[in-house]
Amino acid sequence: MELTTLALALVFGLGLLGADSVMHAGSVEVEVAIAPKVENISVDEQTLASRFKDVFDEITSTASVVHPPEIRSRVDQGLGMALFEAAHAQNIAFALQRQMGFNPDTVRFALFVENGALQALVAGRSHLIGNFSQVMALNPGESLMSFVRRCALWGGSQLAPYSTALYLLQQHASDKDFTDVVALVGHAKALLPATPTSFDRALLDNLLGLVALFRNDPKAARKAFDDAIAADPTNAVPFLNAAFTDLQFNENQKAADRMAALIRLARPSNNVLLATAYMTWGAARMGMHDLKGADRMLELAVQANPESSGAYGLWSEAKRLEGDQTAADRLHRRAQETAESFEKYSEVAALYFHLSWRDNEPVVRSEFTNPDVVKFH
């Protein structure tokens, strides 16, 4: 490549490199390698890399009020980086990206054999904790792909502890083994500064509240949600979940007042959360035998989110209490039709559980939980 062409390519590449840095800010770069001396592995490096990255994609695809990091393979480079690589100036490009403030989190998974045993090194750099590294060994009877998944989950816990904990919460909603979730949340909370308010601590406390609900422990759930509210009074989610526990304690007026204050003072801009607020308010009115008030709130919930199967299901219950069986059946059918597609967030208790309006009702799973949430491996 002649000097003039090279100079033009680098100048053009510099502009694209800046665009890459903006487009992929907040991303995680994933790299997978197999040591040359590792034998008897029937899976090629590309397949292992794909599986390792797939686990991260599963973590970040969990529906959440928090925007997860973007997961990128090291081979998924931008056009600007490709031009620098073609000009054999990749090191310059990396230095320029760092100068531009682009310094993505990284994770590297490397398989190797030591003393005849297959092991893996999971290492990288996180903006949360800095450098991390862990050598992990294949357990007796563990398949290679299960081992890769376990390694990816550990890497995810270092790079995105909240997203990983949320993912594990859903994965174990069936067997209710939340040991890893509680341990990960506790570890992540311990790394946070001891400030009076904390966006991150509120998210983590809210997860602990959901774990308590899965264990049918509304008292522990209420404390966790109250802690989350204290840590971040601007987050609507723990307010919604705290009102859920109010209903569990038959404190219907408290739940209604809480939702009225939330909508009046800090109306959620997100329609899914707004619909949940109206649903909760409607359930509270049902508990107080105010069926007209409940009808009004549930109509508002459907207006806020026309695809909310939970709102249709609860409205069907209200109509049945009113004695309008025709409307109840119609709304129940609509709830079933929207159950597989309606958007919801994994941090919200109403995603998993039925809003209780009857006295002394235990925490029970919602009939209209999205099937994707309860698909386990």
Solvent accessible surface area in square Angstrom, and as a share of the most:
residue,aa,sasa,rsa
1,M,146,0.65
2,E,117,0.52
3,L,147,0.73
4,T,90,0.52
5,T,62,0.36
6,L,49,0.24
7,A,50,0.39
8,L,119,0.59
9,A,21,0.16
10,L,49,0.24
11,V,104,0.60
12,F,124,0.52
13,G,0,0.00
14,L,75,0.37
15,G,52,0.50
16,L,41,0.21
17,L,0,0.00
18,G,20,0.19
19,A,45,0.35
20,D,14,0.07
21,S,11,0.07
22,V,119,0.69
23,M,137,0.61
24,H,30,0.13
25,A,70,0.54
26,G,61,0.58
27,S,2,0.01
28,V,3,0.02
29,E,26,0.12
30,V,5,0.03
31,E,59,0.26
32,V,14,0.08
33,A,21,0.16
34,I,40,0.20
35,A,34,0.26
36,P,138,0.87
37,K,179,0.76
38,V,18,0.10
39,E,130,0.58
40,N,158,0.81
41,I,43,0.22
42,S,118,0.76
43,V,35,0.20
44,D,83,0.43
45,E,80,0.36
46,Q,148,0.66
47,T,56,0.33
48,L,0,0.00
49,A,33,0.26
50,S,55,0.36
51,R,61,0.22
52,F,0,0.00
53,K,45,0.19
54,D,60,0.31
55,V,0,0.00
56,F,6,0.02
57,D,51,0.27
58,E,57,0.25
59,I,4,0.02
60,T,23,0.13
61,S,87,0.56
62,T,18,0.11
63,A,49,0.38
64,S,25,0.16
65,V,54,0.31
66,V,36,0.21
67,H,169,0.75
68,P,34,0.21
69,P,34,0.22
70,E,73,0.33
71,I,19,0.10
72,R,23,0.08
73,S,26,0.17
74,R,100,0.36
75,V,124,0.71
76,D,70,0.36
77,Q,72,0.32
78,G,14,0.13
79,L,108,0.54
80,G,0,0.00
81,M,12,0.05
82,A,34,0.26
83,L,47,0.23
84,F,5,0.02
85,E,74,0.33
86,A,65,0.50
87,A,16,0.12
88,H,174,0.78
89,A,10,0.08
90,Q,57,0.25
91,N,125,0.64
92,I,99,0.50
93,A,0,0.00
94,F,58,0.24
95,A,47,0.37
96,L,55,0.28
97,Q,15,0.07
98,R,141,0.51
99,Q,156,0.69
100,M,85,0.38
101,G,64,0.62
102,F,14,0.06
103,N,83,0.43
104,P,20,0.13
105,D,10,0.05
106,T,41,0.24
107,V,2,0.01
108,R,101,0.37
109,F,0,0.00
110,A,14,0.11
111,L,1,0.00
112,F,50,0.21
113,V,69,0.40
114,E,91,0.41
115,N,152,0.78
116,G,72,0.69
117,A,48,0.38
118,L,33,0.16
119,Q,27,0.12
120,A,0,0.00
121,L,58,0.29
122,V,0,0.00
123,A,24,0.19
124,G,17,0.17
125,R,66,0.24
126,S,1,0.01
127,H,131,0.59
128,L,95,0.47
129,I,63,0.32
130,G,30,0.28
131,N,125,0.64
132,F,17,0.07
133,S,74,0.47
134,Q,77,0.34
135,V,76,0.44
136,M,23,0.10
137,A,53,0.41
138,L,62,0.31
139,N,72,0.37
140,P,137,0.86
141,G,91,0.88
142,E,36,0.16
143,S,63,0.41
144,L,34,0.17
145,M,66,0.29
146,S,57,0.37
147,F,0,0.00
148,V,0,0.00
149,R,58,0.21
150,R,75,0.27
151,C,0,0.00
152,A,0,0.00
153,L,27,0.13
154,W,61,0.21
155,G,0,0.00
156,G,1,0.01
157,S,18,0.11
158,Q,24,0.11
159,L,6,0.03
160,A,14,0.11
161,P,23,0.15
162,Y,25,0.10
163,S,15,0.10
164,T,1,0.00
165,A,0,0.00
166,L,1,0.01
167,Y,9,0.03
168,L,15,0.08
169,L,0,0.00
170,Q,22,0.10
171,Q,31,0.14
172,H,44,0.19
173,A,1,0.01
174,S,71,0.46
175,D,91,0.47
176,K,107,0.45
177,D,74,0.38
178,F,1,0.01
179,T,92,0.53
180,D,82,0.42
181,V,0,0.00
182,V,57,0.33
183,A,63,0.49
184,L,18,0.09
185,V,0,0.00
186,G,39,0.38
187,H,95,0.42
188,A,9,0.07
189,K,59,0.25
190,A,82,0.64
191,L,100,0.50
192,L,44,0.22
193,P,89,0.56
194,A,111,0.86
195,T,59,0.34
196,P,124,0.78
197,T,80,0.47
198,S,17,0.11
199,F,114,0.48
200,D,68,0.35
201,R,48,0.18
202,A,0,0.00
203,L,6,0.03
204,L,7,0.03
205,D,8,0.04
206,N,2,0.01
207,L,0,0.00
208,L,46,0.23
209,G,0,0.00
210,L,0,0.00
211,V,3,0.02
212,A,9,0.07
213,L,1,0.01
214,F,6,0.02
215,R,130,0.48
216,N,79,0.41
217,D,58,0.30
218,P,30,0.19
219,K,158,0.67
220,A,45,0.35
221,A,0,0.00
222,R,50,0.18
223,K,132,0.56
224,A,13,0.10
225,F,0,0.00
226,D,60,0.31
227,D,56,0.29
228,A,0,0.00
229,I,27,0.14
230,A,69,0.54
231,A,4,0.03
232,D,14,0.07
233,P,79,0.49
234,T,124,0.72
235,N,20,0.10
236,A,17,0.13
237,V,4,0.02
238,P,0,0.00
239,F,45,0.19
240,L,4,0.02
241,N,1,0.01
242,A,1,0.00
243,A,0,0.00
244,F,2,0.01
245,T,0,0.00
246,D,0,0.00
247,L,2,0.01
248,Q,17,0.07
249,F,77,0.32
250,N,53,0.27
251,E,64,0.29
252,N,17,0.08
253,Q,93,0.41
254,K,92,0.39
255,A,0,0.00
256,A,3,0.02
257,D,77,0.40
258,R,46,0.17
259,M,0,0.00
260,A,26,0.20
261,A,32,0.25
262,L,13,0.06
263,I,21,0.11
264,R,166,0.60
265,L,135,0.67
266,A,62,0.48
267,R,137,0.50
268,P,13,0.08
269,S,116,0.75
270,N,50,0.26
271,N,87,0.45
272,V,14,0.08
273,L,17,0.08
274,L,11,0.05
275,A,1,0.01
276,T,11,0.07
277,A,0,0.00
278,Y,16,0.06
279,M,15,0.07
280,T,1,0.01
281,W,50,0.18
282,G,0,0.00
283,A,0,0.00
284,A,0,0.00
285,R,56,0.20
286,M,2,0.01
287,G,11,0.10
288,M,53,0.24
289,H,162,0.72
290,D,42,0.22
291,L,46,0.23
292,K,171,0.72
293,G,1,0.01
294,A,0,0.00
295,D,30,0.15
296,R,135,0.49
297,M,15,0.07
298,L,0,0.00
299,E,76,0.34
300,L,58,0.29
301,A,0,0.00
302,V,21,0.12
303,Q,114,0.51
304,A,16,0.12
305,N,15,0.08
306,P,73,0.46
307,E,73,0.33
308,S,4,0.03
309,S,0,0.00
310,G,17,0.17
311,A,0,0.00
312,Y,19,0.07
313,G,3,0.03
314,L,7,0.03
315,W,34,0.12
316,S,1,0.01
317,E,37,0.17
318,A,0,0.00
319,K,32,0.14
320,R,101,0.37
321,L,84,0.42
322,E,73,0.33
323,G,63,0.60
324,D,59,0.31
325,Q,90,0.40
326,T,110,0.64
327,A,11,0.08
328,A,0,0.00
329,D,53,0.28
330,R,130,0.47
331,L,5,0.02
332,H,49,0.22
333,R,135,0.49
334,R,84,0.31
335,A,0,0.00
336,Q,100,0.45
337,E,116,0.52
338,T,3,0.02
339,A,13,0.10
340,E,126,0.56
341,S,82,0.53
342,F,21,0.09
343,E,104,0.47
344,K,17,0.07
345,Y,24,0.09
346,S,0,0.00
347,E,1,0.00
348,V,7,0.04
349,A,0,0.00
350,A,23,0.18
351,L,9,0.04
352,Y,0,0.00
353,F,6,0.03
354,H,37,0.16
355,L,9,0.04
356,S,2,0.01
357,W,31,0.11
358,R,119,0.43
359,D,96,0.50
360,N,125,0.64
361,E,31,0.14
362,P,76,0.48
363,V,18,0.10
364,V,59,0.34
365,R,86,0.31
366,S,21,0.14
367,E,121,0.54
368,F,20,0.08
369,T,19,0.11
370,N,16,0.08
371,P,57,0.36
372,D,99,0.51
373,V,16,0.09
374,V,57,0.33
375,K,118,0.50
376,F,66,0.27
377,H,172,0.77
